Amino acid sequence: MQLKSGTLGKLTFGPVFMPKGYGKVMNDLTQEEMGTTHREKAWRELIADIEKGRS
């Protein structure tokens, strides 16, 4: 956990948590560094379930 906040406005705790192996807080990671988030995965699964129900 960082004492100085990083970029605000993305993830709730992203401005203060620095993942191991990275030299920056979560909100300052690029999309490639971050990978697929649990929220993105959940949205994709929800959309797939909705689309299955329509067919």
C-alpha positions, -999 to 999 in steps of 0.1 A, spaced: 0 0 0 13 34 -10 13 65 12 10 88 -18 -20 84 -40 -17 76 -77 -41 85 -104 -77 88 -91 -109 78 -109 -106 42 -119 -106 14 -94 -118 21 -58 -85 11 -42 -64 14 -73 -47 47 -63 -31 32 -32 -24 -5 -40 8 -15 -58 8 -51 -71 40 -71 -65 64 -69 -94 51 -35 -106 66 -1 -98 33 17 -99 -1 16 -83 -30 -2 -99 -47 29 -114 -14 37 -133 -12 3 -149 -19 0 -186 -47 -22 -199 -21 -48 -210 -5 -48 -175 -38 -50 -157 -52 -79 -179 -88 -89 -176 -104 -76 -144 -130 -96 -124 -156 -69 -133 -149 -73 -171 -151 -111 -168 -185 -108 -150 -199 -84 -176 -189 -107 -204 -205 -137 -187 -237 -118 -181 -239 -106 -217 -233 -142 -229 -260 -155 -206 -285 -128 -218 -277 -136 -255 -282 -174 -248 -317 -166 -235 -326 -147 -267 -318 -176 -290 
